[in-house]
Amino acid sequence: MLRALICMAGVWLMPMLVWADAANAPKQVAVDALFADYQRPGSPGLAVGIYRDGRTVYAHGYGLADLENPVAISADTVFYAASVSKQFVAFAILLLTRDGKIDLDADIRTYLPYVPDFGDRITVRHLIHHTSGLRDQWSLFELGGIQDGSRTHQRQVVNMVKRQRALNARPGTEYNYCNTGYTLLAEIVHAVSGRTLREFTTERIFTPLQMRSTFFYDDASELVPRRARSYEKDAAGRWRAKILAGDTVGGTGLYITANDFARWAANFSRPVVGDAALIEQFIGMGSLDDGTPLDYGFALERKSVAGHAAVLHTGVHGAFRGVFAYFPAEQLSVAILANTAIETMRALERVVTIMLDAKSVESAAAPAKTQPQTRSNASEPEPVPAPATVNLSELVGDYRSSELDATYTLSVENGELLVDSIWFERRFVLRPTMPDGFASDWPLQTVRIERDAAGKPRALLISTARAKNVRFARSCDDAGGPEVSSRSCSTAR
């Protein structure tokens, strides 16, 4: 196809791929209508790719990739794929398993000896299926005061893992989505192949499939041509940049285009990398150690979309949104990559409805429902408030977590218990919900007070949806290290 730059209304546009089959033109019109609102001037948007039987049916862009230097989104715009990245890590692990370099049921300490011994063996398979029991890295970073948008490095995650002393659950007993596991899978790839995740996936997956614009972004200072930036609206309805600065890879970190997804989609039905048996293993689901089946496997989740069975994975990071879905029975694949907060699953269902002639379709242009957006993108139901039964003043002081290398300060003002850290952008109110139990906003969702034999407060046990019972010992407690404040424990002695 001729690729010429066309100037329209001051915006430079790349021509889009045309509908592959003229007989499907009405479907093209219907898909375009779903995302018409993103064609408004000054709006970010998305790219949609539809692939069938190993070929591109339609790939098109809507809206702008960059609002400051208006560039339209095309099928060649490079998007940050967030957790959609994970499937490529899982596939890399399967390639190395076939090479005889990885045993899925081996203790991960075989490959990464720095991982602490938690008393129960964590296997490579546990990491893949999110059953390792490890706490999630983004939840831990946020508890430590590293906010969304801060630059985070691979080594920081590794260092965080080294300091952990407890798990959310025994390995193999619970499914709990965990980005840490996929960062460690990237480290296993490096350990056994001698190549970074970026190098290995480029050599073994992306180059053979001719995915020329796809790579794991392991250097946040690197320039990326044709990259989309992410945007969200503020309270006044103005677009603001949602900045990403990290270069951790494994759980996230992939840059990819809608056109490159066509080559990945084709590999499911006509394998170039791997073979039919490997693809069958790749789209299979996992289980707990007791045999309880999961609807999650090698970074693909089993779901019904518009009444059709699919394996898929979504992604959320900053304002980026993404989903890639494969429908084995229909040999259909769909990729949606957005640089603003759309409801990707809703959009996917409507696209699939059009393609497979299902029921009538509503507009898919609605933004995602308003909710606190965090890197872990998860929250727990807030406990029902109950009358306070604790003397708040006895909790005043400093509390330190050796696992996070972070200190919290509790204070009381106007009858409210507040928690602060030098890294927090603001203080959080701890609301009593039960005896020695508190609730708060993200990231401190639930807080419990641990007391010594004499009944004096000695630690905070803080939990989020993906990091349970992170212990902050009172600074005057021997378990918490040296004092950092002359006020610590003064009221508890």
Secondary structure, DSSP 8 states (H G I E B T S, - for coil): -----EEETTEEE------S-GGGHHHHHHHHHHTGGGGSTT-B-EEEEEEETTEEEEEEEESEEETTTTEE--TT-BEE-GGGGHHHHHHHHHHHHHTTS--TTSBGGGT-TTS---SS--BHHHHHTT-S----HHHHHHHTT--TTS---HHHHHHHHHH----SS-TTS-----HHHHHHHHHHHHHHHSS-HHHHHIIIIITTTT-TT-EE---TT---TTB---EEE-TTS-EEE--------SSS-EEE-HHHHHHHHHHHHS-SSS-HHHHHHHT-EEE-TTS-EEEEESS-EEEEETTEEEEEEEEEETTEEEEEEEETTTTEEEEEEESS-B-HHHHHHHHHHHHTT-S-------B-------SS-------------S-GGGG-EEEEETTTTEEEEEEEETTEEEEE-TT-SS-EEEEEEETTEEE-STT--EEEEEE-TTS-EEEEEEE-SSS--EEEEETTSGGG-S---TTTTTTT-
